[in-house]
Every structure is written in structure tokens, then in C-alpha cells.
Amino acid sequence: MLVGCGQDAGSAAPAAPAAVSPVASSSPPASSPVTSSGTLAPPTSVPRSASRPAPSPPSATPVRNCGSPEFTTSDPDGGWSDGGYYVHNNMWNSDEAGPETLRACAYDNWYVDSTQPSTTSVKTYPNVHKDINDQNGKPFNDYSVIRSTFAGRGPGTGIYDVAYDLWLNGVGDGKGVTEVMVWTENLKQQPSGDKVGTYTADGHAYDVWADDDGYIAFVSQATQYSGAVDLKAMIAWGIGKGFIPPNPTVNQIGYGIEFCSTSGGKARFTLTDFSVTMS
């Protein structure tokens, strides 16, 4: 998760509470707008590379309408447990964030209206996530399958990325913790670290970025509004390249949007599919 465009926050969303009633989490969010050194990272703005190939036509987003939400929140830490997943407003950088309201019909059918100023620090990461073993995780080698489906569409204005956020060997800032992101849509954002290679799977090519603080991001070269990703294969590739420690625990898998800016106006992110299969 980024503090500013191109800077890793090293923190995460909180675990889903045990109760399934639509109430805000009782514990403070693990996500915080600070670096591992405990200081607010300065925002930077890095434009998308002009050399990046033009996006191929995106796959169609499943048509779903959330006309009668089961849950609505404008609370910076508001969240809802549903179907074994947790939908979280996650306005973790609330000191800089503008207003944001999340409305959910189900864990895989919700939307966010967000109004963020024209600055480059990441303000919010509304998302849906699955906690593994109450965030204690399970060893990677215990799984033969870790796959996920998604459908999410950003507003097409401002600065943001639509992305998976995976936490290995723990959740949030801590020694030995690894954060793995998979960006499916990107508008004027750049991950932390340096480009270290290219990963190709299922007909999609990803620019891979990594830093020295346990962060690796797979950035799709073409926008994907919906599809499926083999997360086990991506983690295995990162292990083979030395960016991820061998046999890490898999603690949390989430998907949502990192809002830096909506150019000062109200903008909407819509999610119409999400699932995680682990066996």
C-alpha cells in the first residue's frame, strides 16, 4: 500500500471482526500513513511512463446493480463482514483525505463515492479482503491453489490504482513482512522501488516493481476491468526471484482502489465481483 505515488506504506487494513453485523471494526485500522520509520512519507507525483504500450480493450465488467445497499458508511474505519470477507472503507490517511462513502449490497457488489483533493499522497484504500486464520496465516507450501476473480472499475479521473493487496509473513509494518500488490488498473501512479522485470501469465503482461523493504508490485501493462489471477503463481515467481522469502505464510488477500486524487470532485469506484479460492 502506498503512502504517496511510488512510496510504500508498509501497513494494511485491519482484520474482519468476529461479528457479522454491519458495524465498524472495534480495533484501529492497521493501515496508517506512516513509513516503517514512523514518519509521514512525503508525497511525490510520478506520471505514467510514456513508453508503456497502449492498453488493449478491457474485458467487460459484469453488470450488477447495488440499488438497495445492506450497509452504508462514511466512517473512515467503517466496515462490514459478509460471506467470509470484510468490506472496509479504510480511509487510513484521514488527516489528508476528503469525504468518502461506501455502500455495499454484498462483499462482491459495492461501490464508493470519494472526493479527494488534487494532491499526490494516497488518501484511502476502500477494499474487500479475506483474512486467513484470523490473520495468523497459513504456509504458502500448504496450498496447491490460490486464485482470485475480480471486477472493479475506477472513475477515470484523478490519480489512483485499482489493485490487489496481499500480506505475507504478517499483516502491516513489521520485520519480515512482505506486501505483494497486483495492479489491474492504473491512472498516473507508480509503485515503490524500481522496475525489476516482466511477468506474463494468462495472456497478460505485468511490469514488476520491487524495493528493499519487502514490497513487490505486479502492474498490468493493459487495463483489466475484470478477470482472474493465479496468485500462487505470482508469489512463486517472486520467491524464485528472491523478492519474497521461501514458504511465507499467507495472511490476507484484498482488492480495492488506492485513491490519491479525484481532481477535487466526487468520483466513484465500483466493484462487481470478487472471490478467493484456496486449497
C-alpha positions, 0 to 999 in steps of 0.5 A, spaced: 500 500 500 502 506 498 503 512 502 504 517 496 505 515 488 511 510 488 512 510 496 510 504 500 506 504 506 508 498 509 501 497 513 494 494 511 487 494 513 485 491 519 482 484 520 474 482 519 471 482 526 468 476 529 461 479 528 457 479 522 453 485 523 454 491 519 458 495 524 465 498 524 471 494 526 472 495 534 480 495 533 484 501 529 485 500 522 492 497 521 493 501 515 496 508 517 500 513 513 506 512 516 513 509 513 516 503 517 520 509 520 514 512 523 514 518 519 509 521 514 512 519 507 512 525 503 508 525 497 511 525 490 507 525 483 510 520 478 506 520 471 505 514 467 511 512 463 510 514 456 513 508 453 508 503 456 504 500 450 497 502 449 492 498 453 488 493 449 480 493 450 478 491 457 474 485 458 467 487 460 465 488 467 459 484 469 453 488 470 450 488 477 446 493 480 447 495 488 440 499 488 438 497 495 445 497 499 445 492 506 450 497 509 452 504 508 458 508 511 462 514 511 466 512 517 473 512 515 474 505 519 467 503 517 466 496 515 462 490 514 463 482 514 459 478 509 460 471 506 467 470 509 470 477 507 470 484 510 468 490 506 472 496 509 472 503 507 479 504 510 480 511 509 487 510 513 490 517 511 484 521 514 488 527 516 489 528 508 483 525 505 476 528 503 469 525 504 468 518 502 462 513 502 461 506 501 455 502 500 455 495 499 449 490 497 454 484 498 462 483 499 462 482 491 457 488 489 459 495 492 461 501 490 464 508 493 463 515 492 470 519 494 472 526 493 479 527 494 483 533 493 488 534 487 494 532 491 499 526 490 499 522 497 494 516 497 488 518 501 484 511 502 484 504 500 476 502 500 477 494 499 474 487 500 479 482 503 479 475 506 483 474 512 486 467 513 486 464 520 484 470 523 490 473 520 495 468 523 496 465 516 497 459 513 504 456 509 504 458 502 507 450 501 500 448 504 496 450 498 496 447 491 491 453 489 490 460 490 486 464 485 482 470 485 476 473 480 475 480 480 471 486 477 472 493 479 472 499 475 475 506 477 472 513 475 477 515 470 479 521 473 484 523 478 490 519 480 489 512 483 490 504 482 485 499 482 489 493 485 490 487 489 493 487 496 496 481 499 500 480 506 505 475 507 509 473 513 504 478 517 499 483 516 502 491 516 509 494 518 513 489 521 520 485 520 519 480 515 513 482 512 512 482 505 506 486 501 505 483 494 500 488 490 497 486 483 495 492 479 489 491 474 488 498 473 492 504 473 491 512 472 498 516 473 501 512 479 507 508 480 509 503 485 515 503 490 522 501 488 524 500 481 522 496 475 525 489 476 522 485 470 516 482 466 511 477 468 506 474 463 501 469 465 494 468 462 495 472 456 497 478 460 503 482 461 505 485 468 511 490 469 514 488 476 516 493 481 520 491 487 524 495 493 528 493 499 523 493 504 519 487 502 514 490 497 513 487 490 508 490 485 505 486 479 502 492 474 498 490 468 501 493 462 493 493 459 487 495 463 483 489 466 476 491 468 475 484 470 478 477 470 482 472 474 489 471 477 493 465 479 496 468 485 500 462 487 503 463 481 505 470 482 508 469 489 512 463 486 515 467 481 517 472 486 520 467 491 524 464 485 526 471 484 528 472 491 523 478 492 519 474 497 522 469 502 521 461 501 514 458 504 511 465 507 505 464 510 499 467 507 495 472 511 490 476 507 488 477 500 484 484 498 482 488 492 480 495 492 482 502 489 488 506 492 485 513 491 490 519 491 486 524 487 479 525 484 481 532 481 477 535 487 470 532 485 466 526 487 468 520 483 466 513 484 469 506 484 465 500 483 466 493 484 462 487 481 465 481 483 470 478 487 472 471 490 478 467 493 479 460 492 484 456 496 486 449 497 
